[in-house]
Amino acid sequence: MKKIFILVLFTVVSLLAQDLKVAAGAGYKKVVLKVINEYEKSGKKIDGFFGNMRQVTTQANQTDIGLVIGDKNFLLKKSGLDIKEYISIGEGKVVIAYGKKSAKINSSKDLLSENIKKISMPQPKKAIYGIAGKQFLENENLYKNVKDKLYVVATVPQSLTYIITNEVDAGIINLTAALENKEKLGGYVLVDENSYSKIEIIAAKLPTCKQECEDFINFLNTKTAKDIFNSYGL
């Protein structure tokens, strides 16, 4: 009986291990999960992993993750991953968001206002939108005047949390996060796209990308998946 139980357990674990593993940046968790949930209606299963891109890279190097969704520049030039091929998902956009109790922001210049005393932003040395955030602040000649207001956190979701809880007066996040949480925000404004480097979001195939991975990639190219990504600002 014990041997039968062990055999059954081993079979179950083996079957679970066959599920496709997909990793993505934390800022895209909700939209990627929505796409995954839609795909799983076909009866196939996907295990999702989400975190900052350094965490995602580490996880991908240590496990059998087949597909990574994130910033093209980072994945191709800085991740160290053995990327065989990729498809484009969309383009990420930077926004300045503010809470329901904060003063309304109409443009990036409003960050100079005395009403804006604290601004959250992702880590400018590691996080994609932290890098882009610092770029636009510098290119719009705002950085020197707002650097003492900046409250640096690890990721977009953390920056967003501080905005929603009104612990900061404004914050730098991406359009996807703003659209996902628009009912919890006071509002947001798009940053001039010419003031920061283009952020192209891709789905990158790793050596462990087998047939089930290819099937999911084909789904990403369907109108159903593209409509979901578009609805989240990608």
Secondary structure, DSSP 8 states (H G I E B T S, - for coil): -HHHHHHHHHHHHHHHHTSEEEEEEGGGHHHHHHHHHHHGGGS--EEEEEE-HHHHHHHHHHS---EEEEEHHHHHHTS-----EEEEEEEE-EEEEE-TTS----SGGGGGSTT---EEEE-TTTSHHHHHHHHHHHHTT-HHHHGGGEEEESSHHHHHHHHHTTSSSEEEEEHHHHHHTGGGSSEEEE--GGGS--EEEEEEE-TT--HHHHHHHHHHTSHHHHHHHHHTT-
